[in-house]
């Protein structure tokens, strides 16, 4: 049986596969498992595998496609409305 390590668990979390967060790297002051390693008591491989299995089993969300513009539409609409306001003000003046 192959056991998971802490790096694999962190990669699953950062990759958004556990449902906790979106896919993005998460810089940490103390990476997952660093405290245990520094104390000389590394996390047992079976515990990491069990934690990884539980995390992956709890992911009940569906990954959605990344939109190309996303929140940029808000900015585009704001600029259009602002420009229309300036043009209408200039014409009525």
Rosetta blueprint (number, residue, H / E / L):
1 X L
2 X L
3 X L
4 X L
5 X L
6 X H
7 X H
8 X H
9 X H
10 X H
11 X H
12 X H
13 X H
14 X H
15 X L
16 X L
17 X L
18 X L
19 X L
20 X L
21 X L
22 X L
23 X L
24 X L
25 X L
26 X L
27 X L
28 X L
29 X L
30 X L
31 X L
32 X L
33 X L
34 X H
35 X H
36 X H
37 X H
38 X H
39 X L
40 X L
41 X L
42 X L
43 X L
44 X L
45 X H
46 X H
47 X H
48 X H
49 X H
50 X H
51 X H
52 X H
53 X H
54 X H
55 X H
56 X H
57 X H
58 X L
59 X L
60 X L
61 X L
62 X L
63 X L
64 X L
65 X L
66 X L
67 X L
68 X L
69 X L
70 X L
71 X L
72 X H
73 X H
74 X H
75 X H
76 X H
77 X H
78 X H
79 X H
80 X H
81 X H
82 X H
83 X H
84 X H
85 X H
86 X H
87 X H
88 X H
89 X H
90 X H
91 X H
92 X H
93 X L
